[in-house]
Amino acid sequence: MIPYGRQHISQQDIDAVVEVLKSDFLTQGPAVPAFEQRLCDLTTAQYTIAVNSATSALHIACLALGVGPGSRVWTSPVSFVASANCARYCGASVDFVDVEPDTGNMAIDQLRQKLEQARTSDTLPQVVIPVHLAGASCDMQQIHYLANEFGFKVIEDASHAVGASYQDEPVGCCRYSDITVFSFHPVKIITTAEGGAALTNSSELADKMRLLRSHGISRDENLMTEPSHGAWYYQQLQLGLNYRMTDIQAALGFSQSQRLLPIIKQRQVLADRYQTLLQNLTVGLPEPDTSVISSWHLYIIRLDDKTRRKAVFDGLRAAGIGVNVHYIPIHTQPYYQQLGFDWGDFPQAEDFYERIISLPMFPELSSEQQQFIADKLKELLA
Ligand SMILES: *Cc1c(COP(=O)(O)O)cnc(C)c1O
């Protein structure tokens, strides 16, 4: 089976991990700060807090922005469930903003409309979490304008978009957001096995997230409520979590990050080749806006005739092609249905869901494999 995504592990990655295993620290050593600095260098963000998953990063990002019971958080229904669950962990309520039919990203006109309605009913959100589907940035400048106008904070869920850019700046620079979140799960652009990070330009948010990452414990005397008792002393200042990344993971991430540019270039080559191979088929192909350079985490095609999606999907799988669907709209999950959402609530997200197939996309996918995938697809659509 050709998988839809697959990590690439080099000898250098293996050596980097082995080196940590032989060192003094498996966790809380020098590899995590080195990886954090590397992510700051790659994105120009001032602060990076590396954690054990993007889900954890989304959770502490929400907490740092003051999300709690009574808060409202909006995100995209076309995402992995973690984009919404982070608000629920904080006791907040979640709502969704419908998406653009071609990109599956949060639609700016829908966001504006929903904000105007929410203003009249005094139910504006505290935080909006746009998701850069497949690695193509949302229109962050527009979202930023709306954030200023309506007074909400912005967390970019850039789990797919490590190495991508928007308006000639790296995703993660946080020009138009308070916090940006990356995932380093093996199917994503670079991996730490499990892992994620929260990036920000705010020292205050960075301090809050660092505390939350490790039990709410600090050794900083300036934060203590009484003089230090000695070198062993620490204080727990609030209820934090254990969301730390290990040094083993960070060393893998650092080593992987050294190949980020060639990985993005190769994914672009694969996307261009799909574009050429598939252009005459009855499917919509992803075409990111000119302001966007996608990381091409996913290559999502949209069938003109959605009644054929299941047959085409099954046919591709039967041919050994590990296609997938990203995503089942979050609001249709039983957990969210129990909270009052239902089919029909976000028609563009649902229509998108019913048409899409994610084709295999990972750096080692060969041109022969792409040709095979294109031929099969053509045959199944005929
Ligand atoms: C993968 C993913 C996450 C969660 O990432 P983990 O690192 O597995 O916790 C969150 N949001 C989106 C959009 C994702 O694709």
The ligand as an SDF file (V2000), in Angstrom:
LIG
                    3D

 15 15  0  0  0  0  0  0  0  0999 V2000
   -2.4020   16.7300   13.6060 C   0  0  0  0  0  0  0  0  0  0  0  0
   -3.2490   17.9030   13.9560 C   0  0  0  0  0  0  0  0  0  0  0  0
   -3.4410   18.3430   15.2660 C   0  0  0  0  0  0  0  0  0  0  0  0
   -2.9580   17.5830   16.4530 C   0  0  0  0  0  0  0  0  0  0  0  0
   -1.6150   17.3160   16.3920 O   0  0  0  0  0  0  0  0  0  0  0  0
   -0.9360   16.3470   17.4830 P   0  0  0  0  0  0  0  0  0  0  0  0
    0.4980   16.7780   17.4320 O   0  0  0  0  0  0  0  0  0  0  0  0
   -1.1510   14.9610   16.9820 O   0  0  0  0  0  0  0  0  0  0  0  0
   -1.5720   16.6000   18.7890 O   0  0  0  0  0  0  0  0  0  0  0  0
   -4.1630   19.5030   15.4830 C   0  0  0  0  0  0  0  0  0  0  0  0
   -4.7010   20.1850   14.4630 N   0  0  0  0  0  0  0  0  0  0  0  0
   -4.5690   19.7720   13.1830 C   0  0  0  0  0  0  0  0  0  0  0  0
   -5.1700   20.5930   12.1020 C   0  0  0  0  0  0  0  0  0  0  0  0
   -3.8530   18.6120   12.8980 C   0  0  0  0  0  0  0  0  0  0  0  0
   -3.7720   18.1830   11.6410 O   0  0  0  0  0  0  0  0  0  0  0  0
  1  2  1  0
  2  3  1  0
  2 14  2  0
  3  4  1  0
  3 10  2  0
  4  5  1  0
  5  6  1  0
  6  7  2  0
  6  8  1  0
  6  9  1  0
 10 11  1  0
 11 12  2  0
 12 13  1  0
 12 14  1  0
 14 15  1  0
M  END
$$$$
